[in-house]
Amino acid sequence: MYHMTSAGLAAGVPLALLMGAPVTTIADLAFAVMIPLHSHIGMRSVIVDYVWDSDKQRAAILLLGAFTVLTSGALVRLSLADVGLTQGIKGLWVKQNRIEV
């Protein structure tokens, strides 16, 4: 699953940046699942490798799960109620008009 999310993000992000409105909303919702899932799988591997105490490991994995759910929820909200992840990234490269005082 980790490698599938890697491939999906590697192919999907550039395509979403080139596409228009209906496609970017679908892509943003897919990214809202893939990005946190990819991060969760990778960080879970780090926790399992480096946290040896079983109680601390269990607590760290539960905390990671909570952050994964919160991150996914925030990205879904950004996609549905705001500009969306793709438009937000595109906005980083758009020149903003300066307000003269």
Secondary structure, 3 states (H helix, E strand, C coil): CHHHHHHHHHHHHHHHHHCCHHHHHHHHHHHHHHHHHHHHHHHHHHHHHHCCCHHHHHHHHHHHHHHHHHHHHHHHHHHHHCCCHHHHHHHHHCCCCCCCC
